[in-house]
Amino acid sequence: MSRQKLIKQLKEKNPKLNQSELEAIINVFSESISSALKAGNNVIIRGLGRWYCKKLKENFNLRNPATSELIYRPERVKVRFKATKNLNKIINK
C-alpha cells in the first residue's frame, strides 16, 4: 500500500480530518519510529508488531561473482519487523 492510498483510506474513515492533518499524522508516526530505531530502542505496537535493529557482522571474504575479486563489507545495522500472532493469523486466513 502506498502512502497516498493510506491517506485516502484514513480520509474515508475520518471525514472530519483534512488531508494535510492526515499527512502530518503519518509523518509524525514514521519519524517517531525512525528516531527511536536510530537511538537503538525497539518499537512495539500491540496488535501490529515490533520493529528492532539487528547488527550484521563485517565480512572479509565476499567475492564479486563477475570478477572473482575479494570484497570487504563493513558491519551494518538492518531494521527488522516481527508481526504479532494475531496479525499473522489475519494475514494467513
C-alpha positions as CSV (number, residue, x, y, z in Angstrom):
1,M,0.0,0.0,0.0
2,S,1.4,3.4,-0.9
3,R,1.3,6.5,1.3
4,Q,-1.4,8.1,-0.8
5,K,-3.7,5.1,-0.6
6,L,-3.2,5.0,3.1
7,I,-4.1,8.7,3.4
8,K,-7.2,8.1,1.2
9,Q,-8.4,5.2,3.4
10,L,-7.9,7.3,6.5
11,K,-9.8,10.1,4.9
12,E,-12.8,7.8,4.2
13,K,-12.8,6.6,7.8
14,N,-12.3,10.0,9.3
15,P,-14.0,12.6,7.1
16,K,-13.6,15.3,9.7
17,L,-9.8,15.4,9.2
18,N,-8.4,17.1,6.2
19,Q,-5.6,15.7,4.0
20,S,-2.8,17.9,5.5
21,E,-3.7,16.8,9.0
22,L,-3.6,13.1,7.9
23,E,-0.2,13.6,6.2
24,A,1.1,15.2,9.4
25,I,-0.1,12.3,11.5
26,I,1.6,9.8,9.2
27,N,4.8,11.9,9.1
28,V,4.9,12.0,12.9
29,F,4.3,8.3,13.2
30,S,7.1,7.4,10.7
31,E,9.6,9.9,12.2
32,S,8.9,8.7,15.7
33,I,9.7,5.1,14.7
34,S,12.8,6.1,12.8
35,S,14.2,8.3,15.6
36,A,13.6,5.5,18.2
37,L,15.4,3.0,16.0
38,K,18.3,5.4,15.5
39,A,18.6,5.7,19.3
40,G,18.8,1.9,19.5
41,N,15.3,1.3,21.0
42,N,12.7,-1.2,19.9
43,V,9.3,0.0,18.8
44,I,6.4,-2.2,19.9
45,I,2.8,-1.6,18.8
46,R,0.4,-4.0,20.4
47,G,-1.7,-5.8,17.8
48,L,0.6,-4.9,15.0
49,G,4.2,-5.9,15.7
50,R,7.7,-4.9,16.7
51,W,10.5,-3.1,14.9
52,Y,14.0,-3.7,16.0
53,C,17.6,-3.2,14.8
54,K,19.9,-6.2,14.1
55,K,23.6,-5.8,13.7
56,L,25.2,-7.7,10.8
57,K,28.8,-8.8,11.1
58,E,31.5,-7.5,8.8
59,N,32.6,-9.8,6.1
60,F,36.1,-10.1,4.7
61,N,35.8,-13.0,2.3
62,L,33.0,-11.9,0.0
63,R,33.6,-12.3,-3.8
64,N,32.2,-10.4,-6.7
65,P,30.8,-13.2,-8.9
66,A,31.5,-11.3,-12.1
67,T,35.3,-10.6,-11.5
68,S,36.1,-13.0,-8.6
69,E,37.5,-10.0,-6.7
70,L,37.5,-10.1,-2.9
71,I,35.2,-7.5,-1.4
72,Y,35.1,-6.2,2.2
73,R,31.7,-5.4,3.7
74,P,31.7,-3.4,6.9
75,E,29.5,-4.0,9.9
76,R,26.0,-2.6,9.4
77,V,22.6,-2.4,11.0
78,K,19.4,-3.7,9.5
79,V,15.8,-2.9,10.5
80,R,13.6,-5.9,11.1
81,F,9.9,-6.2,11.7
82,K,8.2,-9.1,13.5
83,A,4.4,-9.3,13.3
84,T,2.2,-10.3,16.2
85,K,0.5,-13.7,16.3
86,N,-2.9,-12.0,15.7
87,L,-1.7,-10.2,12.7
88,N,-0.1,-13.4,11.3
89,K,-3.5,-15.2,11.8
90,I,-5.3,-12.4,9.9
91,I,-2.8,-12.5,7.0
92,N,-2.8,-16.3,6.7
93,K,-6.6,-16.8,6.7
